[in-house]
Amino acid sequence: MKYFKKLVGFRLYLSPVNPEDAETYARWINDLTVSIRLGTSREVIGLQREKSFLEDMAKEGQNYAIVQLDGDQLLGNCSLFAIDHVRRVAEAGIFLGDEGQRGQGYGTEALQLLCEYGFKILNLNNIMLRVFEFNQPAIRCYEKAGFRVFGRRSQSYYVNNTYFDEIYMELLRDDCQTNFLDAKLPRRE
């Protein structure tokens, strides 16, 4: 089995990252439609570098492949990182690599599943993410997942002769409205 159903939603599941997907990720991350949105367009990511990166991601941390439930198709990945258990905060990152799968709600569902796990299992209270202002589809996705804008870093990303702001968004534990995991979690009767 290539993927393992760690966290299961309605149309997708999150699985530990599989380094065997390095070629797919390298293709995605070198696509300008992906890398510009992630802020990595200046980098050239070869197959060996991507494989090494995925191997490191698979060894530790909260890094997940986003996989379609029907057919086990890899859609992208998401992570919780910069986790501080004392302050109960973390950052989230997500991308869908296949352009044909964007705009169908997969990103929203994956982010909701990831955040619910962060709140209910990792005992986090605040999860934030960053997005560039021109990435309106991602901003809409994050808002649908419950995130709200709390700040911005002005003119912090330069591409195509233009400066863009980096927007900071957050989701608090009390604002998380999803219940994907409830059926699997113990309850006090």
HUVEN-V780614 format. One record per backbone hydrogen bond with DSSP energy under -0.5 kcal/mol. NH is the residue of the N-H (numbers start at 1). CO is the residue of the C=O. If there is no record, write none. Layout:
# HUVEN-V780614
NH/CO, NH/CO
This chain:
# HUVEN-V780614
6/4, 6/14, 7/14, 9/12, 13/67, 14/7, 15/65, 17/63, 19/17, 21/18, 22/19, 25/21, 26/22, 27/23, 28/24, 29/25, 30/26, 31/28, 32/30, 34/31, 35/31, 36/32, 38/34, 39/35, 39/36, 40/35, 41/35, 43/40, 45/43, 46/44, 50/46, 51/47, 52/48, 53/49, 54/50, 55/51, 56/52, 57/53, 58/54, 59/55, 60/56, 62/80, 63/61, 64/78, 65/15, 66/76, 67/13, 67/65, 68/73, 69/11, 70/11, 71/69, 72/68, 75/66, 76/66, 77/95, 78/64, 79/93, 80/62, 81/91, 84/89, 85/83, 88/84, 89/84, 90/126, 91/81, 92/128, 93/79, 95/77, 97/75, 97/95, 98/75, 99/97, 101/98, 102/99, 104/101, 109/105, 110/106, 111/107, 112/108, 113/109, 114/110, 115/111, 116/112, 117/113, 118/114, 119/115, 120/116, 121/117, 122/117, 124/118, 125/88, 126/88, 127/171, 128/90, 129/169, 131/167, 133/165, 135/132, 136/134, 139/135, 140/136, 141/137, 142/138, 143/139, 144/140, 145/141, 146/143, 147/142, 148/170, 150/168, 151/168, 153/166, 154/152, 156/153, 156/164, 157/164, 159/157, 159/162, 162/159, 164/157, 166/153, 167/131, 167/165, 168/151, 169/129, 170/148, 171/127, 173/125, 175/172, 176/172, 176/173, 177/175, 184/181, 185/181, 185/182, 189/187
